[in-house]
Amino acid sequence: MPAAVLVLGAIAWLYAASTPRYALHRLGAAMQRHDVATAERYFDVERIADSATEVIVADYFARQPAPTTTAEAFGRQIAENLARRRVRPQVVTRVRGEIRRSVERAGVHATALVLPVGAVAVLRAFALAPDGPDVWVTYQDPAQGPVRFRMSRRSGQGWQISEFDPEWIRRRAQEERARPR
């Protein structure tokens, strides 16, 4: 009987340690320790940058006059591709900087991304909605308001944040434009 309880406990622990909630718990713990390197492992910076770049470029070109000829449409496609190639490295740098800034400021500054720490807090704070093999995570950040992001699981890497909600990206871009330089 004790061996069965031990085996069931080990199975339950392995299952819990392989969930997105556990990854969020570990990310929150890394942030509280101000451990940038560990926290970065919970972000797929390349995929975040790809999706954010698409949102930024699409929003910019949506505000431009629509092409009226085939040549203008072709030129616009070239301009969009060039914009993606030019903007993406800047977005990668920005994502890494935001991760570093949030981790360094966690628990110190009110402007930092705040993730709950502790198993009970993680269970209560995050709403998870499955989306195929991924999950969309939603929670209320005290400083930034509602935050929604996708978590994906890659083989050998565990759960990582792979995309932020386009509306959140737009909101952050608007805040950045509004800041005095």
Secondary structure as the mmCIF struct_conf table of DSSP 4:
data_model
#
loop_
_struct_conf.conf_type_id
_struct_conf.id
_struct_conf.beg_label_comp_id
_struct_conf.beg_label_asym_id
_struct_conf.beg_label_seq_id
_struct_conf.end_label_comp_id
_struct_conf.end_label_asym_id
_struct_conf.end_label_seq_id
HELX_RH_AL_P HELX_RH_AL_P1 PRO A 2 ALA A 16
TURN_TY1_P TURN_TY1_P1 ALA A 17 SER A 18
BEND BEND1 THR A 19 THR A 19
HELX_RH_AL_P HELX_RH_AL_P2 PRO A 20 GLN A 32
TURN_TY1_P TURN_TY1_P2 ARG A 33 HIS A 34
HELX_RH_AL_P HELX_RH_AL_P3 VAL A 36 GLU A 40
TURN_TY1_P TURN_TY1_P3 ARG A 41 TYR A 42
STRN STRN1 PHE A 43 PHE A 43
HELX_RH_AL_P HELX_RH_AL_P4 VAL A 45 ALA A 62
TURN_TY1_P TURN_TY1_P4 ARG A 63 ARG A 63
BEND BEND2 GLN A 64 GLN A 64
HELX_LH_PP_P HELX_LH_PP_P1 PRO A 65 PRO A 67
BEND BEND3 THR A 69 THR A 69
HELX_RH_AL_P HELX_RH_AL_P5 THR A 70 ARG A 105
TURN_TY1_P TURN_TY1_P5 ALA A 106 VAL A 108
TURN_TY1_P TURN_TY1_P6 ALA A 110 THR A 111
BEND BEND4 ALA A 112 ALA A 112
BEND BEND5 GLY A 118 GLY A 118
HELX_RH_AL_P HELX_RH_AL_P6 ALA A 119 ALA A 125
STRN STRN2 ALA A 127 ASP A 131
TURN_TY1_P TURN_TY1_P7 GLY A 132 PRO A 133
STRN STRN3 ASP A 134 ASP A 141
TURN_TY1_P TURN_TY1_P8 PRO A 142 GLN A 144
STRN STRN4 GLY A 145 ARG A 154
TURN_TY1_P TURN_TY1_P9 SER A 155 GLN A 157
STRN STRN5 GLY A 158 PHE A 164
HELX_RH_AL_P HELX_RH_AL_P7 PRO A 166 ALA A 178
BEND BEND6 ARG A 179 ARG A 179
#
